[in-house]
Amino acid sequence: MNPEPELGTLGEEAAKLLDAVHGWARRTFSAEHIATGAQECTGCPVCQVVSVLRGDHPDVTERLSGLAAAGAEFLRTVTAKPGPADAPEHG
């Protein structure tokens, strides 16, 4: 039997989930008949999302990756247990 994988923090697990969803979306929407770049695709929100997921717009993909990383870091910060230095002062 394989041992259970060790779970990370909520932020780390959220980041893994985002990576998995991104990979799935890239594989799912890689069909050539979607987001072809035709005139009708330029105004279609579905085609625009598919295009970004394919990596056709590296600038947008980079920004979304940065946003996902910032979100994951935020979740790590929010879910982190406070240490002695973080404990509120009682006075």
PENOR-V203747 format. One record per residue. N is the residue number from 1. SS is DSSP state (@ for helix, = for strand, . for the rest). BURIAL is # if it has 16 or more other C-alpha atoms within 10 Angstrom, else .. Layout:
n = [N & N]
ss = [SS & SS]
burial = [BURIAL & BURIAL]
This chain:
n = [1 & 2 & 3 & 4 & 5 & 6 & 7 & 8 & 9 & 10 & 11 & 12 & 13 & 14 & 15 & 16 & 17 & 18 & 19 & 20 & 21 & 22 & 23 & 24 & 25 & 26 & 27 & 28 & 29 & 30 & 31 & 32 & 33 & 34 & 35 & 36 & 37 & 38 & 39 & 40 & 41 & 42 & 43 & 44 & 45 & 46 & 47 & 48 & 49 & 50 & 51 & 52 & 53 & 54 & 55 & 56 & 57 & 58 & 59 & 60 & 61 & 62 & 63 & 64 & 65 & 66 & 67 & 68 & 69 & 70 & 71 & 72 & 73 & 74 & 75 & 76 & 77 & 78 & 79 & 80 & 81 & 82 & 83 & 84 & 85 & 86 & 87 & 88 & 89 & 90 & 91]
ss = [. & . & . & . & . & . & . & . & . & @ & @ & @ & @ & @ & @ & @ & @ & @ & @ & @ & @ & @ & @ & @ & @ & @ & @ & @ & . & . & . & . & . & . & . & . & . & . & @ & @ & @ & . & . & . & @ & @ & @ & @ & @ & @ & @ & @ & @ & @ & . & . & . & @ & @ & @ & @ & @ & @ & @ & @ & @ & @ & @ & @ & @ & @ & @ & @ & @ & @ & @ & @ & @ & @ & . & . & . & . & @ & @ & @ & . & . & . & . & .]
burial = [. & . & . & . & . & . & . & . & . & # & # & # & . & # & # & . & . & # & . & . & . & . & . & . & . & # & . & . & # & . & . & . & . & . & # & . & . & . & . & . & . & . & . & . & . & . & # & # & . & # & # & # & # & # & . & . & . & . & . & . & # & . & . & . & . & . & . & # & # & . & . & # & # & . & # & # & . & . & . & . & . & . & . & . & . & . & . & . & . & . & .]
